[in-house]
Structure formats: C-alpha cells, structure tokens
Amino acid sequence: MSEFKSLRKNWEFQAVYRNGKSKANRCFVMIIKKNDISSNRVGISVSKKVGNSIVRHRVTRVIREVMRLHWGEIKSGYDIVIVARPSAKDSDYGKFESAIFHLLNLHHLLKDDDLE
C-alpha cells in the first residue's frame, strides 16, 4: 500500500479539471485522471458556498479520513479531486463514506471491480 499523497499545487488541480473524467452525486463531485506515477494523489476542494471556515475544515478532514482509511482498496495510478457540494455540510461520517464509495464505484476505482 502506497502512502497517502495530496495534490497541492494549483496547476495539478487544473490538469485534473481540464483532462479528467467527472462523476457526481448529492454531496460530491469526483474528477479522476490517470497519472504517470504508481500511486494515487488526492486533492480536496471545499468552496465558501459550503459554509464558513469551521464547516469547510470539518468537511475536508472527514473526506481526507475516509480516503485514508480506504486507501488500500483503491486502484493505483490516479489523481483524484473531490469537490464538496453545499449539501455536504449537513452530512455525517457515514454519509460521506457512502457518497465517496458511490463515486469510486462509478469510476470503477475499487480493486474489487476486477473480480466481477
């Protein structure tokens, strides 16, 4: 299992926005793009539409924790940007987890997909 890596620079996010594939549900938009390295990188974007800084930081922390706990279940070689929608602020950990898994399934990023 590779370590948890983040997208940090604006140009890294822009590359995913421009060339990535996007899927969405009520809470999040997930954009993925193949990268040229063997590990995944995750970027999290939470705009002011979601809430004040306290709310935005909580949403960011919960998303990061869900991704960190399930890091080993995700296929390698992708840049993943998760954009929180305003409806995410009212959700709890369980809703975040199921919403993120829903999007990972839509993108066929879970390792279990190979068995089907």
DSSP file with accessible surface (Angstrom, degrees, kcal/mol):
  #  RESIDUE AA STRUCTURE BP1 BP2  ACC     N-H-->O    O-->H-N    N-H-->O    O-->H-N    TCO  KAPPA ALPHA  PHI   PSI    X-CA   Y-CA   Z-CA
    1    1 A M              0   0  187      0, 0.0     2,-0.1     0, 0.0    71,-0.1   0.000 360.0 360.0 360.0 127.2    0.0    0.0    0.0
    2    2 A S        -     0   0   42     69,-0.1     3,-0.1     1,-0.1    38,-0.0  -0.418 360.0 -94.2 -79.9 160.8    1.5    3.3   -1.0
    3    3 A E        -     0   0  143      1,-0.1     2,-0.4    -2,-0.1    37,-0.2  -0.282  46.5 -91.0 -72.4 161.7    1.4    6.3    1.3
    4    4 A F        -     0   0   52     35,-0.1     2,-0.3    37,-0.1    -1,-0.1  -0.606  50.3-174.3 -75.8 120.9   -1.3    8.9    1.3
    5    5 A K        -     0   0   78     35,-0.5    37,-2.2    -2,-0.4     2,-0.3  -0.914   8.8-149.6-119.8 151.1   -0.3   11.7   -1.1
    6    6 A S  B     -a   42   0A  26     -2,-0.3     2,-0.5    35,-0.3    37,-0.2  -0.846  18.7-122.8-117.8 150.8   -2.1   15.0   -1.9
    7    7 A L        +     0   0    8     35,-2.0    37,-0.3    -2,-0.3     3,-0.0  -0.793  39.9 164.5 -81.1 132.3   -2.4   17.3   -4.8
    8    8 A R        +     0   0  194     -2,-0.5     2,-0.2    35,-0.1    -1,-0.1   0.718  40.5  77.0-121.4 -36.5   -1.1   20.6   -3.6
    9    9 A K  S >> S-     0   0  123      1,-0.1     4,-1.7     4,-0.0     3,-0.6  -0.534  74.2-127.3 -86.9 148.1   -0.3   23.0   -6.5
   10   10 A N  H 3> S+     0   0  113      1,-0.2     4,-2.8     2,-0.2     5,-0.2   0.897 110.1  56.0 -57.0 -42.0   -3.0   24.9   -8.5
   11   11 A W  H 3> S+     0   0  170      1,-0.2     4,-2.0     2,-0.2    -1,-0.2   0.831 103.5  55.0 -65.9 -27.8   -1.6   23.5  -11.8
   12   12 A E  H <> S+     0   0   25     -3,-0.6     4,-1.5     2,-0.2    -1,-0.2   0.931 110.9  44.6 -68.1 -43.4   -2.0   19.9  -10.5
   13   13 A F  H  X S+     0   0   32     -4,-1.7     4,-2.8     1,-0.2    -2,-0.2   0.925 112.0  53.1 -62.7 -45.4   -5.7   20.6   -9.8
   14   14 A Q  H  X S+     0   0   70     -4,-2.8     4,-2.8     1,-0.2     5,-0.2   0.883 104.9  54.7 -60.0 -39.4   -6.1   22.4  -13.2
   15   15 A A  H  X S+     0   0   22     -4,-2.0     4,-2.3     2,-0.2    -1,-0.2   0.911 111.2  44.9 -61.8 -40.4   -4.7   19.4  -15.1
   16   16 A V  H  X S+     0   0    0     -4,-1.5     4,-2.2     2,-0.2    -2,-0.2   0.932 113.4  49.9 -69.1 -44.2   -7.3   17.1  -13.5
   17   17 A Y  H  < S+     0   0   84     -4,-2.8    -2,-0.2     1,-0.2    -1,-0.2   0.918 116.4  42.6 -59.0 -43.5  -10.1   19.6  -14.1
   18   18 A R  H  < S+     0   0  166     -4,-2.8    -2,-0.2    -5,-0.2    -1,-0.2   0.906 130.4  20.3 -71.0 -44.2   -9.2   20.0  -17.7
   19   19 A N  H  < S+     0   0  111     -4,-2.3    -2,-0.2    -5,-0.2    -3,-0.2   0.408 100.8 101.7-111.5   0.6   -8.4   16.4  -18.7
   20   20 A G     <  -     0   0   23     -4,-2.2     2,-0.4    -5,-0.2    13,-0.2  -0.314  69.0-114.4 -88.5 170.1  -10.2   14.3  -16.1
   21   21 A K  E     -B   32   0A 149     11,-2.8    11,-2.5    -2,-0.1     2,-0.4  -0.876  33.4-149.3-102.1 137.0  -13.5   12.4  -16.1
   22   22 A S  E     +B   31   0A  73     -2,-0.4     2,-0.3     9,-0.2     9,-0.2  -0.853  21.1 170.7-116.7 138.1  -16.2   13.7  -13.8
   23   23 A K  E     -B   30   0A  88      7,-2.3     7,-3.2    -2,-0.4     2,-0.3  -0.978  14.2-169.0-136.3 152.5  -19.0   11.9  -11.8
   24   24 A A  E     +B   29   0A  43     -2,-0.3     2,-0.2     5,-0.2     5,-0.2  -0.951  14.8 176.9-142.1 156.1  -21.2   13.5   -9.2
   25   25 A N        -     0   0   26      3,-2.5    74,-0.0    -2,-0.3    75,-0.0  -0.732  57.3 -70.5-137.8-164.0  -23.8   12.7   -6.5
   26   26 A R  S    S+     0   0  157     -2,-0.2    61,-0.4     1,-0.2    62,-0.2   0.848 127.9  29.1 -63.1 -36.9  -25.6   14.8   -4.0
   27   27 A C  S    S+     0   0    6      1,-0.1    58,-3.1    60,-0.1    61,-0.3   0.802 121.5  21.3 -94.6 -35.1  -22.6   15.5   -1.8
   28   28 A F  E     - C   0  84A   0     56,-0.2    -3,-2.5    71,-0.1     2,-0.4  -0.920  49.5-143.5-137.9 159.5  -19.6   15.5   -4.0
   29   29 A V  E     -BC  24  83A  24     54,-2.4    54,-3.2    -2,-0.3     2,-0.5  -0.992  24.6-161.8-116.5 130.7  -18.1   15.8   -7.5
   30   30 A M  E     -BC  23  82A   0     -7,-3.2    -7,-2.3    -2,-0.4     2,-0.5  -0.972   6.7-173.2-117.8 125.1  -15.2   13.4   -8.1
   31   31 A I  E     -BC  22  81A  16     50,-2.7    50,-3.0    -2,-0.5     2,-0.3  -0.970   7.5-172.0-117.2 128.1  -12.9   14.0  -11.0
   32   32 A I  E     +BC  21  80A  14    -11,-2.5   -11,-2.8    -2,-0.5     2,-0.3  -0.909  10.0 176.5-123.2 151.6  -10.2   11.5  -11.9
   33   33 A K  E     - C   0  79A  54     46,-1.9    46,-3.3    -2,-0.3   -13,-0.1  -0.980  35.1-110.8-149.1 135.9   -7.3   11.5  -14.3
   34   34 A K  E     - C   0  78A 132     -2,-0.3    44,-0.3    44,-0.2     2,-0.2  -0.447  36.4-158.8 -64.4 138.8   -4.6    8.8  -14.9
   35   35 A N        -     0   0   16     42,-2.5    -1,-0.0     2,-0.2     5,-0.0  -0.717  24.8-118.4-113.9 172.9   -1.2   10.0  -13.7
   36   36 A D  S    S+     0   0  175     -2,-0.2     2,-0.3     2,-0.0    42,-0.1   0.221  86.8  81.9 -96.9  14.2    2.3    8.7  -14.6
   37   37 A I  S    S-     0   0   76      2,-0.3    -2,-0.2    40,-0.0     0, 0.0  -0.761  84.2-118.0-115.7 166.0    3.2    7.5  -11.2
   38   38 A S  S    S+     0   0  106     -2,-0.3     2,-0.2    39,-0.1   -36,-0.1   0.515  90.0  63.7 -83.7  -4.0    2.4    4.3   -9.4
   39   39 A S  S    S-     0   0    3     37,-0.2    -2,-0.3    38,-0.1     2,-0.2  -0.732  81.0-110.3-117.1 168.8    0.5    5.9   -6.6
   40   40 A N        -     0   0    2     -2,-0.2   -35,-0.5    37,-0.2     2,-0.4  -0.635  21.7-158.8 -91.9 153.6   -2.7    7.9   -6.2
   41   41 A R  E     - d   0  79A  53     37,-2.0    39,-3.1    -2,-0.2     2,-0.4  -0.995   7.4-154.8-130.3 140.6   -2.9   11.6   -5.2
   42   42 A V  E     -ad   6  80A   3    -37,-2.2   -35,-2.0    -2,-0.4     2,-0.4  -0.939   7.9-171.0-119.3 135.6   -6.0   13.2   -3.8
   43   43 A G  E     - d   0  81A   2     37,-2.9    39,-2.9    -2,-0.4     2,-0.5  -0.976   8.6-157.7-120.2 139.6   -7.0   16.8   -3.9
   44   44 A I  E     - d   0  82A  31     -2,-0.4     2,-0.5   -37,-0.3    39,-0.2  -0.972   6.4-171.2-121.6 128.2   -9.9   18.2   -1.9
   45   45 A S  E     + d   0  83A  37     37,-2.8    39,-2.6    -2,-0.5     2,-0.5  -0.979   8.7 172.0-123.1 120.6  -11.8   21.4   -2.8
   46   46 A V        -     0   0   23     -2,-0.5    39,-0.1    37,-0.2    37,-0.1  -0.951  18.6-156.5-129.0 110.0  -14.3   22.9   -0.5
   47   47 A S    >>  -     0   0   53     37,-0.5     3,-1.8    -2,-0.5     4,-0.6  -0.279  33.0-101.8 -84.4 172.2  -15.6   26.3   -1.5
   48   48 A K  T 34 S+     0   0  168      1,-0.3     3,-0.3     2,-0.2    -1,-0.1   0.676 114.6  75.2 -66.1 -16.8  -17.2   29.1    0.6
   49   49 A K  T 34 S+     0   0  169      1,-0.2    -1,-0.3     3,-0.0     3,-0.1   0.761  89.4  59.9 -64.7 -24.5  -20.6   28.0   -0.7
   50   50 A V  T <4 S-     0   0    1     -3,-1.8     2,-0.3     1,-0.3    -1,-0.2   0.865 120.2 -83.1 -73.4 -36.3  -20.3   25.0    1.6
   51   51 A G     <  -     0   0   22     -4,-0.6    -1,-0.3    -3,-0.3    -5,-0.0  -0.978  60.6 -35.3 160.7-169.9  -20.0   27.2    4.8
   52   52 A N  S  > S-     0   0   94     -2,-0.3     4,-2.8    -3,-0.1     5,-0.2  -0.098  72.0 -86.8 -74.2 179.4  -17.7   29.1    7.0
   53   53 A S  H  > S+     0   0   59      1,-0.2     4,-2.6     2,-0.2     5,-0.2   0.848 127.0  54.2 -61.8 -33.6  -14.1   28.1    7.6
   54   54 A I  H  > S+     0   0  125      2,-0.2     4,-2.0     1,-0.2    -1,-0.2   0.946 112.5  43.3 -65.2 -46.3  -15.0   25.8   10.5
   55   55 A V  H  > S+     0   0   40      2,-0.2     4,-2.6     1,-0.2    -2,-0.2   0.935 114.0  51.2 -64.1 -45.5  -17.5   23.9    8.4
   56   56 A R  H  X S+     0   0   54     -4,-2.8     4,-2.4     1,-0.2    -2,-0.2   0.909 110.6  48.3 -61.6 -42.0  -15.2   23.8    5.4
   57   57 A H  H  X S+     0   0  109     -4,-2.6     4,-2.7    -5,-0.2    -1,-0.2   0.888 110.3  51.4 -67.7 -36.9  -12.3   22.4    7.5
   58   58 A R  H  X S+     0   0   83     -4,-2.0     4,-2.5    -5,-0.2     5,-0.2   0.948 110.7  48.3 -63.5 -45.3  -14.5   19.7    9.1
   59   59 A V  H  X S+     0   0    0     -4,-2.6     4,-2.5     1,-0.2     5,-0.2   0.939 112.7  49.2 -59.2 -45.5  -15.7   18.6    5.6
   60   60 A T  H  X S+     0   0   28     -4,-2.4     4,-2.5     1,-0.2    -1,-0.2   0.924 111.1  49.1 -60.6 -45.3  -12.1   18.5    4.4
   61   61 A R  H  X S+     0   0  146     -4,-2.7     4,-2.4     1,-0.2    -1,-0.2   0.906 111.8  48.1 -62.8 -41.7  -10.9   16.5    7.4
   62   62 A V  H  X S+     0   0   24     -4,-2.5     4,-2.6     2,-0.2     5,-0.2   0.929 112.2  48.7 -67.9 -42.6  -13.7   13.9    7.1
   63   63 A I  H  X S+     0   0    0     -4,-2.5     4,-2.5    -5,-0.2     5,-0.2   0.945 112.7  48.6 -59.6 -47.5  -13.1   13.5    3.3
   64   64 A R  H  X S+     0   0  103     -4,-2.5     4,-2.7    -5,-0.2    -1,-0.2   0.916 111.5  50.0 -60.8 -40.1   -9.4   13.0    4.0
   65   65 A E  H  X S+     0   0   72     -4,-2.4     4,-2.7     2,-0.2     5,-0.2   0.920 109.6  50.0 -67.0 -42.5  -10.0   10.5    6.7
   66   66 A V  H  X S+     0   0    1     -4,-2.6     4,-1.6     1,-0.2    -1,-0.2   0.947 114.3  45.3 -59.4 -46.5  -12.4    8.4    4.6
   67   67 A M  H  < S+     0   0    1     -4,-2.5    -2,-0.2    -5,-0.2    -1,-0.2   0.908 112.9  50.6 -65.2 -40.0   -9.9    8.3    1.8
   68   68 A R  H >< S+     0   0  122     -4,-2.7     3,-1.1    -5,-0.2     4,-0.3   0.933 110.1  49.0 -65.2 -43.1   -7.0    7.5    4.2
   69   69 A L  H 3< S+     0   0   88     -4,-2.7     3,-0.2     1,-0.2    -1,-0.2   0.821 120.3  36.4 -67.1 -30.6   -8.9    4.6    5.8
   70   70 A H  T >< S+     0   0   29     -4,-1.6     3,-1.5    -5,-0.2     4,-0.3   0.152  80.6 116.8-108.1  17.6   -9.8    3.0    2.5
   71   71 A W  G X  S+     0   0   11     -3,-1.1     3,-1.3     1,-0.3    -1,-0.2   0.863  73.1  55.4 -55.0 -40.2   -6.6    3.9    0.6
   72   72 A G  G 3  S+     0   0   31     -4,-0.3    -1,-0.3     1,-0.2    -2,-0.1   0.670 100.7  59.3 -70.2 -16.5   -5.7    0.2    0.1
   73   73 A E  G <  S+     0   0   73     -3,-1.5    38,-2.7     2,-0.1     2,-0.4   0.468  89.4  88.8 -91.2  -1.3   -9.0   -0.5   -1.6
   74   74 A I  B <  S-E  110   0B   1     -3,-1.3    36,-0.2    -4,-0.3   -34,-0.1  -0.807  83.2-112.0-104.4 135.8   -8.5    2.0   -4.4
   75   75 A K        -     0   0   46     34,-3.4     3,-0.3    -2,-0.4     2,-0.1  -0.304  38.8-117.2 -59.8 149.3   -6.7    1.2   -7.7
   76   76 A S  S    S+     0   0   60      1,-0.2   -37,-0.2   -36,-0.1    -1,-0.1  -0.449  81.0  53.8 -90.9 160.0   -3.3    2.9   -8.2
   77   77 A G  S    S+     0   0    8      1,-0.3   -42,-2.5    -2,-0.1     2,-0.3   0.705  78.0 115.0  96.8  25.3   -2.2    5.4  -10.7
   78   78 A Y  E     -C   34   0A  42    -44,-0.3   -37,-2.0    -3,-0.3     2,-0.5  -0.944  56.1-142.4-129.5 147.6   -4.8    8.2  -10.5
   79   79 A D  E     -Cd  33  41A   4    -46,-3.3   -46,-1.9    -2,-0.3     2,-0.5  -0.936  29.2-165.8 -97.7 128.1   -5.1   11.8   -9.5
   80   80 A I  E     -Cd  32  42A   0    -39,-3.1   -37,-2.9    -2,-0.5     2,-0.5  -0.975  10.9-169.5-122.3 123.7   -8.4   12.2   -7.7
   81   81 A V  E     -Cd  31  43A   0    -50,-3.0   -50,-2.7    -2,-0.5     2,-0.5  -0.967   5.5-163.7-112.1 127.5  -10.1   15.6   -7.0
   82   82 A I  E     -Cd  30  44A   0    -39,-2.9   -37,-2.8    -2,-0.5     2,-0.5  -0.959   3.0-165.9-111.0 120.2  -13.1   15.6   -4.7
   83   83 A V  E     -Cd  29  45A  35    -54,-3.2   -54,-2.4    -2,-0.5     2,-0.3  -0.935  15.4-137.9-107.7 122.1  -15.2   18.8   -4.8
   84   84 A A  E     -C   28   0A   5    -39,-2.6   -37,-0.5    -2,-0.5   -56,-0.2  -0.592  12.8-145.7 -80.5 138.6  -17.7   19.2   -1.9
   85   85 A R    >   -     0   0  100    -58,-3.1     3,-2.5    -2,-0.3     4,-0.4  -0.678  30.1-103.8 -96.8 159.1  -21.1   20.4   -2.7
   86   86 A P  G >  S+     0   0   57      0, 0.0     3,-1.4     0, 0.0     4,-0.3   0.826 118.6  64.0 -53.9 -30.8  -23.1   22.7   -0.3
   87   87 A S  G >  S+     0   0   30    -61,-0.4     3,-1.0     1,-0.3   -60,-0.1   0.698  86.4  75.4 -68.9 -13.6  -25.3   19.7    0.7
   88   88 A A  G X  S+     0   0    0     -3,-2.5     3,-1.9   -61,-0.3    -1,-0.3   0.788  78.2  72.8 -68.0 -25.1  -22.2   18.0    2.2
   89   89 A K  G <  S+     0   0   82     -3,-1.4    -1,-0.2    -4,-0.4    -2,-0.1   0.773  95.2  51.1 -65.6 -22.7  -22.2   20.3    5.2
   90   90 A D  G <  S+     0   0  118     -3,-1.0    -1,-0.3    -4,-0.3     2,-0.2   0.416  94.2  99.3 -91.9   2.2  -25.3   18.6    6.7
   91   91 A S    <   -     0   0    6     -3,-1.9     2,-0.2    -4,-0.1    -3,-0.0  -0.516  59.9-142.5 -93.7 159.3  -23.8   15.1    6.4
   92   92 A D     >  -     0   0   98     -2,-0.2     4,-2.2     1,-0.0     3,-0.3  -0.491  40.8 -85.0-106.6-178.2  -22.2   12.9    9.0
   93   93 A Y  H  > S+     0   0   85      1,-0.2     4,-2.8     2,-0.2     5,-0.2   0.898 125.5  53.6 -57.2 -43.8  -19.2   10.4    8.5
   94   94 A G  H  > S+     0   0   37      1,-0.2     4,-2.4     2,-0.2    -1,-0.2   0.896 109.8  47.2 -60.7 -41.3  -21.4    7.6    7.3
   95   95 A K  H  > S+     0   0  107     -3,-0.3     4,-2.5     2,-0.2    -1,-0.2   0.891 112.1  50.7 -67.0 -40.9  -23.0    9.7    4.6
   96   96 A F  H  X S+     0   0    0     -4,-2.2     4,-2.6     2,-0.2     5,-0.2   0.944 111.4  48.6 -59.1 -47.9  -19.6   10.9    3.5
   97   97 A E  H  X S+     0   0   57     -4,-2.8     4,-2.6     1,-0.2    -2,-0.2   0.936 113.7  44.7 -61.2 -46.8  -18.2    7.4    3.3
   98   98 A S  H  X S+     0   0   76     -4,-2.4     4,-2.4     1,-0.2    -1,-0.2   0.895 113.5  51.0 -68.1 -36.0  -21.1    6.0    1.3
   99   99 A A  H  X S+     0   0   10     -4,-2.5     4,-2.0     2,-0.2    -1,-0.2   0.922 112.4  46.0 -66.5 -41.9  -21.1    9.0   -1.1
  100  100 A I  H  X S+     0   0    1     -4,-2.6     4,-2.6     2,-0.2    -2,-0.2   0.930 113.3  49.3 -67.2 -41.9  -17.4    8.7   -1.7
  101  101 A F  H  X S+     0   0   44     -4,-2.6     4,-2.5    -5,-0.2    -2,-0.2   0.892 107.5  55.9 -64.1 -37.2  -17.7    4.9   -2.2
  102  102 A H  H  X S+     0   0   87     -4,-2.4     4,-2.2    -5,-0.2    -1,-0.2   0.940 111.2  43.4 -57.9 -46.5  -20.6    5.5   -4.6
  103  103 A L  H  X S+     0   0    0     -4,-2.0     4,-2.1     2,-0.2    -2,-0.2   0.896 111.2  53.5 -69.7 -38.5  -18.4    7.8   -6.8
  104  104 A L  H  <>S+     0   0    1     -4,-2.6     5,-2.8     1,-0.2     6,-0.5   0.908 110.3  49.2 -61.6 -38.8  -15.4    5.4   -6.6
  105  105 A N  H ><5S+     0   0   75     -4,-2.5     3,-1.3     3,-0.2    -2,-0.2   0.916 108.2  52.4 -64.4 -44.0  -17.7    2.6   -7.8
  106  106 A L  H 3<5S+     0   0   67     -4,-2.2    -1,-0.2     1,-0.3    -2,-0.2   0.867 113.0  45.1 -60.5 -36.0  -19.0    4.8  -10.7
  107  107 A H  T 3<5S-     0   0   20     -4,-2.1    -1,-0.3    -5,-0.1    -2,-0.2   0.458 110.3-125.7 -84.3  -3.0  -15.4    5.5  -11.7
  108  108 A H  T < 5 +     0   0  123     -3,-1.3    -3,-0.2    -4,-0.3    -2,-0.1   0.900  67.1 135.9  57.8  43.6  -14.5    1.7  -11.3
  109  109 A L      < +     0   0    0     -5,-2.8   -34,-3.4    -6,-0.1     2,-0.3   0.514  33.2 100.9 -98.8  -6.6  -11.7    2.6   -9.0
  110  110 A L  B >  S-E   74   0B  11     -6,-0.5     3,-1.8   -36,-0.2     4,-0.3  -0.630  72.8-134.4 -82.4 138.8  -12.3    0.0   -6.3
  111  111 A K  G >  S+     0   0   93    -38,-2.7     3,-1.4    -2,-0.3     4,-0.3   0.801 101.7  68.4 -62.1 -27.8  -10.0   -3.0   -6.5
  112  112 A D  G >> S+     0   0  102    -39,-0.3     3,-1.4     1,-0.3     4,-0.5   0.723  80.2  79.7 -64.1 -20.5  -12.9   -5.4   -6.1
  113  113 A D  G X4 S+     0   0   24     -3,-1.8     3,-0.9     1,-0.3    -1,-0.3   0.803  82.1  64.5 -58.2 -29.0  -14.2   -4.4   -9.5
  114  114 A D  G <4 S+     0   0  117     -3,-1.4    -1,-0.3    -4,-0.3    -2,-0.2   0.795  95.1  59.0 -67.3 -25.6  -11.7   -6.7  -11.2
  115  115 A L  G <4        0   0  152     -3,-1.4    -1,-0.2    -4,-0.3    -2,-0.2   0.718 360.0 360.0 -77.9 -20.2  -13.4   -9.8   -9.6
  116  116 A E    <<        0   0  191     -3,-0.9    -3,-0.0    -4,-0.5     0, 0.0  -0.387 360.0 360.0 -77.5 360.0  -16.8   -9.1  -11.2
